[in-house]
């Protein structure tokens, strides 16, 4: 048996319902610091260097985030089915 439940709520409501902390202030500081660091970047190599230095956990965090995004894209495209 399979049951699907859909709940419409904002991200803030979902975070509160699940008991997760509000990290919006820390996120705003992080995004602001990245935006400041990215000013004046002229090539992709510089961008990679800055992103890996500023990312949480350095290069490991960047790779983890990249694999998370790629996995989400595959799942959204129906790529979670076993390949034949």
N, C-alpha and C positions, 0 to 999 in steps of 0.2 A: 504494500500500500504506500502511496506517495501523497503527501499533503503539502501544498504550497500556500504560504501566507505572505501577503504583500502588505507592507506598512509604509504609508506616506509620511515622511517627516523630514525636517531639515537636518543637516549634519550636526548642528548643535543639539537638537532634540535627541538624535540617535546617540550621541556621545554621552549626554546626561542619562538617558535611559539605561545604557550599558555600564554606567558608573566610571567612565573614562574621564581623565582630567582635561580641563580646557587648556590647550597648549597654544592658543591663538597668539598670545603675546610673544612667546618664544619663537613661534613661526614667523611673526612679523619682523622680529629682530634678525632672524636668520636670513630671510628673503632680502631685507634691507642691506645686510652686509654683503650678500652675494651680488646684489645689483650694483653696489659701490665698487666691488672688486672687478666686475665685468666691464666697467666703463673704460674705454680706450683699448679694448682688445681688438687686434687687427687680423688675427689668423686663428684657425681651428686648434692648432697646437697650443697656443696660449690659453684658449678657452678650456681645453682638457686639463692643462696644468692647474689653472685656478680652481676649476670644479673639483678636481681630486684633492686639492689642498684644503678646500673649504667644506667639503662634504663630511657629514658625521662619519667617524671611523676611517677617514681618508679614502684610499683607493678601494678598500674592502666594502665600505658603505656604498660607494659609487657603483661597483659591480653588482652588489646585492640589489640596489634600486633598479639598475638597468635590467637585470634578469626578472625582477618583479614586473616591470613595465612590459617587457617582451612576453612574459607568460600571460599577462592580462590581455594583450593584443591577440595572442594565439587563441585564448579561450573565447574572446569576443567574436573571432572569425570562425569559430567552430573547430579549431585546431586541437581540441582536447580529445577528439576521437582517436582511437588507435589506428595507426597507419597500416596499410596492407601492402 
